[in-house]
Amino acid sequence: MRGRLIFISGVGIGYVLGTRAGRERFDQMVAKARKFWESPTVQEAAGVVQAQANRMYDQGKQVVSDQVHKIGAKNGRALEEGDDADNDKEESLETAIRRTQFPANAF
């Protein structure tokens, strides 16, 4: 799927750069692309994909965290009570960063 998207993008860019229609045709293409991207169906699909990506990120983060704790326990290191507070701060910082990178209306 990614290969197809890159190929289609390349064809589109090649067309724009090679066309003799000029700026008018380019503006038409941009308007159609913008209309497509802003359509409710595409926005809904983008929201679903973003929600799935966030869910997968959270699950992966939990798996890695569990494995780190498991390895730490095998090595005889116990978590201190202060570590939980640091984890909460780190999670809230990561959440804030994610929200700035991927705002809800980015798609």
Chimera marker file (.cmm) of the C-alpha trace (Angstrom):
<marker_set name="trace">
<marker id="1" x="0.000" y="0.000" z="0.000" r="1" g="1" b="0" radius="0.5"/>
<marker id="2" x="2.809" y="2.392" z="0.886" r="1" g="1" b="0" radius="0.5"/>
<marker id="3" x="4.538" y="1.652" z="-2.426" r="1" g="1" b="0" radius="0.5"/>
<marker id="4" x="1.386" y="2.464" z="-4.340" r="1" g="1" b="0" radius="0.5"/>
<marker id="5" x="0.968" y="5.747" z="-2.488" r="1" g="1" b="0" radius="0.5"/>
<marker id="6" x="4.546" y="6.746" z="-3.262" r="1" g="1" b="0" radius="0.5"/>
<marker id="7" x="4.104" y="5.754" z="-6.899" r="1" g="1" b="0" radius="0.5"/>
<marker id="8" x="0.868" y="7.724" z="-7.265" r="1" g="1" b="0" radius="0.5"/>
<marker id="9" x="2.477" y="10.734" z="-5.581" r="1" g="1" b="0" radius="0.5"/>
<marker id="10" x="5.411" y="10.507" z="-7.972" r="1" g="1" b="0" radius="0.5"/>
<marker id="11" x="3.096" y="10.355" z="-10.963" r="1" g="1" b="0" radius="0.5"/>
<marker id="12" x="1.201" y="13.376" z="-9.699" r="1" g="1" b="0" radius="0.5"/>
<marker id="13" x="4.353" y="15.385" z="-9.096" r="1" g="1" b="0" radius="0.5"/>
<marker id="14" x="5.712" y="14.386" z="-12.487" r="1" g="1" b="0" radius="0.5"/>
<marker id="15" x="2.493" y="15.448" z="-14.132" r="1" g="1" b="0" radius="0.5"/>
<marker id="16" x="2.496" y="18.827" z="-12.401" r="1" g="1" b="0" radius="0.5"/>
<marker id="17" x="6.135" y="19.469" z="-13.261" r="1" g="1" b="0" radius="0.5"/>
<marker id="18" x="5.776" y="18.244" z="-16.840" r="1" g="1" b="0" radius="0.5"/>
<marker id="19" x="2.449" y="19.773" z="-17.758" r="1" g="1" b="0" radius="0.5"/>
<marker id="20" x="2.151" y="22.720" z="-20.082" r="1" g="1" b="0" radius="0.5"/>
<marker id="21" x="-1.173" y="23.775" z="-18.605" r="1" g="1" b="0" radius="0.5"/>
<marker id="22" x="0.679" y="25.819" z="-16.020" r="1" g="1" b="0" radius="0.5"/>
<marker id="23" x="-0.506" y="27.364" z="-12.816" r="1" g="1" b="0" radius="0.5"/>
<marker id="24" x="-4.216" y="27.090" z="-13.566" r="1" g="1" b="0" radius="0.5"/>
<marker id="25" x="-4.138" y="23.301" z="-13.807" r="1" g="1" b="0" radius="0.5"/>
<marker id="26" x="-1.965" y="23.089" z="-10.698" r="1" g="1" b="0" radius="0.5"/>
<marker id="27" x="-4.478" y="25.201" z="-8.762" r="1" g="1" b="0" radius="0.5"/>
<marker id="28" x="-7.306" y="22.936" z="-9.950" r="1" g="1" b="0" radius="0.5"/>
<marker id="29" x="-5.444" y="19.855" z="-8.744" r="1" g="1" b="0" radius="0.5"/>
<marker id="30" x="-4.704" y="21.420" z="-5.366" r="1" g="1" b="0" radius="0.5"/>
<marker id="31" x="-8.364" y="22.416" z="-4.953" r="1" g="1" b="0" radius="0.5"/>
<marker id="32" x="-9.539" y="18.879" z="-5.761" r="1" g="1" b="0" radius="0.5"/>
<marker id="33" x="-7.001" y="17.356" z="-3.373" r="1" g="1" b="0" radius="0.5"/>
<marker id="34" x="-8.040" y="19.759" z="-0.616" r="1" g="1" b="0" radius="0.5"/>
<marker id="35" x="-11.740" y="19.011" z="-1.230" r="1" g="1" b="0" radius="0.5"/>
<marker id="36" x="-11.007" y="15.277" z="-1.061" r="1" g="1" b="0" radius="0.5"/>
<marker id="37" x="-8.966" y="15.580" z="2.129" r="1" g="1" b="0" radius="0.5"/>
<marker id="38" x="-11.612" y="17.719" z="3.845" r="1" g="1" b="0" radius="0.5"/>
<marker id="39" x="-14.482" y="15.372" z="2.977" r="1" g="1" b="0" radius="0.5"/>
<marker id="40" x="-16.276" y="13.853" z="5.984" r="1" g="1" b="0" radius="0.5"/>
<marker id="41" x="-15.565" y="10.289" z="4.861" r="1" g="1" b="0" radius="0.5"/>
<marker id="42" x="-11.811" y="10.871" z="4.667" r="1" g="1" b="0" radius="0.5"/>
<marker id="43" x="-11.819" y="12.746" z="7.971" r="1" g="1" b="0" radius="0.5"/>
<marker id="44" x="-13.683" y="9.887" z="9.642" r="1" g="1" b="0" radius="0.5"/>
<marker id="45" x="-11.235" y="7.330" z="8.260" r="1" g="1" b="0" radius="0.5"/>
<marker id="46" x="-8.295" y="9.461" z="9.410" r="1" g="1" b="0" radius="0.5"/>
<marker id="47" x="-9.803" y="9.647" z="12.892" r="1" g="1" b="0" radius="0.5"/>
<marker id="48" x="-10.180" y="5.866" z="13.018" r="1" g="1" b="0" radius="0.5"/>
<marker id="49" x="-6.589" y="5.358" z="11.883" r="1" g="1" b="0" radius="0.5"/>
<marker id="50" x="-5.330" y="7.870" z="14.446" r="1" g="1" b="0" radius="0.5"/>
<marker id="51" x="-7.284" y="6.155" z="17.242" r="1" g="1" b="0" radius="0.5"/>
<marker id="52" x="-5.875" y="2.764" z="16.252" r="1" g="1" b="0" radius="0.5"/>
<marker id="53" x="-2.348" y="4.170" z="16.110" r="1" g="1" b="0" radius="0.5"/>
<marker id="54" x="-2.741" y="5.668" z="19.598" r="1" g="1" b="0" radius="0.5"/>
<marker id="55" x="-4.093" y="2.369" z="20.921" r="1" g="1" b="0" radius="0.5"/>
<marker id="56" x="-1.209" y="0.411" z="19.403" r="1" g="1" b="0" radius="0.5"/>
<marker id="57" x="1.292" y="2.925" z="20.806" r="1" g="1" b="0" radius="0.5"/>
<marker id="58" x="-0.169" y="2.573" z="24.298" r="1" g="1" b="0" radius="0.5"/>
<marker id="59" x="-0.172" y="-1.234" z="24.079" r="1" g="1" b="0" radius="0.5"/>
<marker id="60" x="3.420" y="-1.326" z="22.853" r="1" g="1" b="0" radius="0.5"/>
<marker id="61" x="4.502" y="1.065" z="25.572" r="1" g="1" b="0" radius="0.5"/>
<marker id="62" x="2.865" y="-1.158" z="28.191" r="1" g="1" b="0" radius="0.5"/>
<marker id="63" x="4.548" y="-4.306" z="26.831" r="1" g="1" b="0" radius="0.5"/>
<marker id="64" x="7.958" y="-2.641" z="26.841" r="1" g="1" b="0" radius="0.5"/>
<marker id="65" x="7.393" y="-1.289" z="30.347" r="1" g="1" b="0" radius="0.5"/>
<marker id="66" x="6.376" y="-4.742" z="31.603" r="1" g="1" b="0" radius="0.5"/>
<marker id="67" x="9.469" y="-6.313" z="30.053" r="1" g="1" b="0" radius="0.5"/>
<marker id="68" x="11.756" y="-3.680" z="31.583" r="1" g="1" b="0" radius="0.5"/>
<marker id="69" x="10.245" y="-4.285" z="35.010" r="1" g="1" b="0" radius="0.5"/>
<marker id="70" x="10.531" y="-8.046" z="34.547" r="1" g="1" b="0" radius="0.5"/>
<marker id="71" x="14.216" y="-7.775" z="33.594" r="1" g="1" b="0" radius="0.5"/>
<marker id="72" x="14.833" y="-5.425" z="36.511" r="1" g="1" b="0" radius="0.5"/>
<marker id="73" x="13.206" y="-7.901" z="38.899" r="1" g="1" b="0" radius="0.5"/>
<marker id="74" x="15.355" y="-10.758" z="37.529" r="1" g="1" b="0" radius="0.5"/>
<marker id="75" x="18.470" y="-8.727" z="38.212" r="1" g="1" b="0" radius="0.5"/>
<marker id="76" x="17.399" y="-8.257" z="41.826" r="1" g="1" b="0" radius="0.5"/>
<marker id="77" x="16.535" y="-4.598" z="41.553" r="1" g="1" b="0" radius="0.5"/>
<marker id="78" x="13.272" y="-3.535" z="43.153" r="1" g="1" b="0" radius="0.5"/>
<marker id="79" x="11.386" y="-0.466" z="42.111" r="1" g="1" b="0" radius="0.5"/>
<marker id="80" x="11.380" y="2.323" z="44.614" r="1" g="1" b="0" radius="0.5"/>
<marker id="81" x="8.194" y="4.170" z="45.471" r="1" g="1" b="0" radius="0.5"/>
<marker id="82" x="9.562" y="7.353" z="43.884" r="1" g="1" b="0" radius="0.5"/>
<marker id="83" x="9.791" y="5.666" z="40.492" r="1" g="1" b="0" radius="0.5"/>
<marker id="84" x="6.009" y="5.571" z="40.151" r="1" g="1" b="0" radius="0.5"/>
<marker id="85" x="5.797" y="9.363" z="40.484" r="1" g="1" b="0" radius="0.5"/>
<marker id="86" x="8.465" y="9.774" z="37.806" r="1" g="1" b="0" radius="0.5"/>
<marker id="87" x="6.548" y="7.420" z="35.492" r="1" g="1" b="0" radius="0.5"/>
<marker id="88" x="3.372" y="9.509" z="35.918" r="1" g="1" b="0" radius="0.5"/>
<marker id="89" x="5.279" y="12.689" z="35.020" r="1" g="1" b="0" radius="0.5"/>
<marker id="90" x="6.861" y="10.981" z="32.020" r="1" g="1" b="0" radius="0.5"/>
<marker id="91" x="3.506" y="9.686" z="30.773" r="1" g="1" b="0" radius="0.5"/>
<marker id="92" x="1.860" y="13.101" z="31.065" r="1" g="1" b="0" radius="0.5"/>
<marker id="93" x="4.775" y="14.697" z="29.195" r="1" g="1" b="0" radius="0.5"/>
<marker id="94" x="4.570" y="12.060" z="26.446" r="1" g="1" b="0" radius="0.5"/>
<marker id="95" x="0.817" y="12.584" z="26.190" r="1" g="1" b="0" radius="0.5"/>
<marker id="96" x="1.286" y="16.330" z="25.836" r="1" g="1" b="0" radius="0.5"/>
<marker id="97" x="3.944" y="15.861" z="23.169" r="1" g="1" b="0" radius="0.5"/>
<marker id="98" x="1.743" y="13.428" z="21.245" r="1" g="1" b="0" radius="0.5"/>
<marker id="99" x="-1.180" y="15.846" z="21.330" r="1" g="1" b="0" radius="0.5"/>
<marker id="100" x="0.917" y="18.661" z="19.907" r="1" g="1" b="0" radius="0.5"/>
<marker id="101" x="2.283" y="16.423" z="17.165" r="1" g="1" b="0" radius="0.5"/>
<marker id="102" x="-1.060" y="14.858" z="16.258" r="1" g="1" b="0" radius="0.5"/>
<marker id="103" x="-3.898" y="17.241" z="17.065" r="1" g="1" b="0" radius="0.5"/>
<marker id="104" x="-7.399" y="15.807" z="16.761" r="1" g="1" b="0" radius="0.5"/>
<marker id="105" x="-8.202" y="17.863" z="13.672" r="1" g="1" b="0" radius="0.5"/>
<marker id="106" x="-4.881" y="17.220" z="11.888" r="1" g="1" b="0" radius="0.5"/>
<marker id="107" x="-6.576" y="14.910" z="9.437" r="1" g="1" b="0" radius="0.5"/>
<link id1="1" id2="2" r="1" g="1" b="0" radius="0.2"/>
<link id1="2" id2="3" r="1" g="1" b="0" radius="0.2"/>
<link id1="3" id2="4" r="1" g="1" b="0" radius="0.2"/>
<link id1="4" id2="5" r="1" g="1" b="0" radius="0.2"/>
<link id1="5" id2="6" r="1" g="1" b="0" radius="0.2"/>
<link id1="6" id2="7" r="1" g="1" b="0" radius="0.2"/>
<link id1="7" id2="8" r="1" g="1" b="0" radius="0.2"/>
<link id1="8" id2="9" r="1" g="1" b="0" radius="0.2"/>
<link id1="9" id2="10" r="1" g="1" b="0" radius="0.2"/>
<link id1="10" id2="11" r="1" g="1" b="0" radius="0.2"/>
<link id1="11" id2="12" r="1" g="1" b="0" radius="0.2"/>
<link id1="12" id2="13" r="1" g="1" b="0" radius="0.2"/>
<link id1="13" id2="14" r="1" g="1" b="0" radius="0.2"/>
<link id1="14" id2="15" r="1" g="1" b="0" radius="0.2"/>
<link id1="15" id2="16" r="1" g="1" b="0" radius="0.2"/>
<link id1="16" id2="17" r="1" g="1" b="0" radius="0.2"/>
<link id1="17" id2="18" r="1" g="1" b="0" radius="0.2"/>
<link id1="18" id2="19" r="1" g="1" b="0" radius="0.2"/>
<link id1="19" id2="20" r="1" g="1" b="0" radius="0.2"/>
<link id1="20" id2="21" r="1" g="1" b="0" radius="0.2"/>
<link id1="21" id2="22" r="1" g="1" b="0" radius="0.2"/>
<link id1="22" id2="23" r="1" g="1" b="0" radius="0.2"/>
<link id1="23" id2="24" r="1" g="1" b="0" radius="0.2"/>
<link id1="24" id2="25" r="1" g="1" b="0" radius="0.2"/>
<link id1="25" id2="26" r="1" g="1" b="0" radius="0.2"/>
<link id1="26" id2="27" r="1" g="1" b="0" radius="0.2"/>
<link id1="27" id2="28" r="1" g="1" b="0" radius="0.2"/>
<link id1="28" id2="29" r="1" g="1" b="0" radius="0.2"/>
<link id1="29" id2="30" r="1" g="1" b="0" radius="0.2"/>
<link id1="30" id2="31" r="1" g="1" b="0" radius="0.2"/>
<link id1="31" id2="32" r="1" g="1" b="0" radius="0.2"/>
<link id1="32" id2="33" r="1" g="1" b="0" radius="0.2"/>
<link id1="33" id2="34" r="1" g="1" b="0" radius="0.2"/>
<link id1="34" id2="35" r="1" g="1" b="0" radius="0.2"/>
<link id1="35" id2="36" r="1" g="1" b="0" radius="0.2"/>
<link id1="36" id2="37" r="1" g="1" b="0" radius="0.2"/>
<link id1="37" id2="38" r="1" g="1" b="0" radius="0.2"/>
<link id1="38" id2="39" r="1" g="1" b="0" radius="0.2"/>
<link id1="39" id2="40" r="1" g="1" b="0" radius="0.2"/>
<link id1="40" id2="41" r="1" g="1" b="0" radius="0.2"/>
<link id1="41" id2="42" r="1" g="1" b="0" radius="0.2"/>
<link id1="42" id2="43" r="1" g="1" b="0" radius="0.2"/>
<link id1="43" id2="44" r="1" g="1" b="0" radius="0.2"/>
<link id1="44" id2="45" r="1" g="1" b="0" radius="0.2"/>
<link id1="45" id2="46" r="1" g="1" b="0" radius="0.2"/>
<link id1="46" id2="47" r="1" g="1" b="0" radius="0.2"/>
<link id1="47" id2="48" r="1" g="1" b="0" radius="0.2"/>
<link id1="48" id2="49" r="1" g="1" b="0" radius="0.2"/>
<link id1="49" id2="50" r="1" g="1" b="0" radius="0.2"/>
<link id1="50" id2="51" r="1" g="1" b="0" radius="0.2"/>
<link id1="51" id2="52" r="1" g="1" b="0" radius="0.2"/>
<link id1="52" id2="53" r="1" g="1" b="0" radius="0.2"/>
<link id1="53" id2="54" r="1" g="1" b="0" radius="0.2"/>
<link id1="54" id2="55" r="1" g="1" b="0" radius="0.2"/>
<link id1="55" id2="56" r="1" g="1" b="0" radius="0.2"/>
<link id1="56" id2="57" r="1" g="1" b="0" radius="0.2"/>
<link id1="57" id2="58" r="1" g="1" b="0" radius="0.2"/>
<link id1="58" id2="59" r="1" g="1" b="0" radius="0.2"/>
<link id1="59" id2="60" r="1" g="1" b="0" radius="0.2"/>
<link id1="60" id2="61" r="1" g="1" b="0" radius="0.2"/>
<link id1="61" id2="62" r="1" g="1" b="0" radius="0.2"/>
<link id1="62" id2="63" r="1" g="1" b="0" radius="0.2"/>
<link id1="63" id2="64" r="1" g="1" b="0" radius="0.2"/>
<link id1="64" id2="65" r="1" g="1" b="0" radius="0.2"/>
<link id1="65" id2="66" r="1" g="1" b="0" radius="0.2"/>
<link id1="66" id2="67" r="1" g="1" b="0" radius="0.2"/>
<link id1="67" id2="68" r="1" g="1" b="0" radius="0.2"/>
<link id1="68" id2="69" r="1" g="1" b="0" radius="0.2"/>
<link id1="69" id2="70" r="1" g="1" b="0" radius="0.2"/>
<link id1="70" id2="71" r="1" g="1" b="0" radius="0.2"/>
<link id1="71" id2="72" r="1" g="1" b="0" radius="0.2"/>
<link id1="72" id2="73" r="1" g="1" b="0" radius="0.2"/>
<link id1="73" id2="74" r="1" g="1" b="0" radius="0.2"/>
<link id1="74" id2="75" r="1" g="1" b="0" radius="0.2"/>
<link id1="75" id2="76" r="1" g="1" b="0" radius="0.2"/>
<link id1="76" id2="77" r="1" g="1" b="0" radius="0.2"/>
<link id1="77" id2="78" r="1" g="1" b="0" radius="0.2"/>
<link id1="78" id2="79" r="1" g="1" b="0" radius="0.2"/>
<link id1="79" id2="80" r="1" g="1" b="0" radius="0.2"/>
<link id1="80" id2="81" r="1" g="1" b="0" radius="0.2"/>
<link id1="81" id2="82" r="1" g="1" b="0" radius="0.2"/>
<link id1="82" id2="83" r="1" g="1" b="0" radius="0.2"/>
<link id1="83" id2="84" r="1" g="1" b="0" radius="0.2"/>
<link id1="84" id2="85" r="1" g="1" b="0" radius="0.2"/>
<link id1="85" id2="86" r="1" g="1" b="0" radius="0.2"/>
<link id1="86" id2="87" r="1" g="1" b="0" radius="0.2"/>
<link id1="87" id2="88" r="1" g="1" b="0" radius="0.2"/>
<link id1="88" id2="89" r="1" g="1" b="0" radius="0.2"/>
<link id1="89" id2="90" r="1" g="1" b="0" radius="0.2"/>
<link id1="90" id2="91" r="1" g="1" b="0" radius="0.2"/>
<link id1="91" id2="92" r="1" g="1" b="0" radius="0.2"/>
<link id1="92" id2="93" r="1" g="1" b="0" radius="0.2"/>
<link id1="93" id2="94" r="1" g="1" b="0" radius="0.2"/>
<link id1="94" id2="95" r="1" g="1" b="0" radius="0.2"/>
<link id1="95" id2="96" r="1" g="1" b="0" radius="0.2"/>
<link id1="96" id2="97" r="1" g="1" b="0" radius="0.2"/>
<link id1="97" id2="98" r="1" g="1" b="0" radius="0.2"/>
<link id1="98" id2="99" r="1" g="1" b="0" radius="0.2"/>
<link id1="99" id2="100" r="1" g="1" b="0" radius="0.2"/>
<link id1="100" id2="101" r="1" g="1" b="0" radius="0.2"/>
<link id1="101" id2="102" r="1" g="1" b="0" radius="0.2"/>
<link id1="102" id2="103" r="1" g="1" b="0" radius="0.2"/>
<link id1="103" id2="104" r="1" g="1" b="0" radius="0.2"/>
<link id1="104" id2="105" r="1" g="1" b="0" radius="0.2"/>
<link id1="105" id2="106" r="1" g="1" b="0" radius="0.2"/>
<link id1="106" id2="107" r="1" g="1" b="0" radius="0.2"/>
</marker_set>
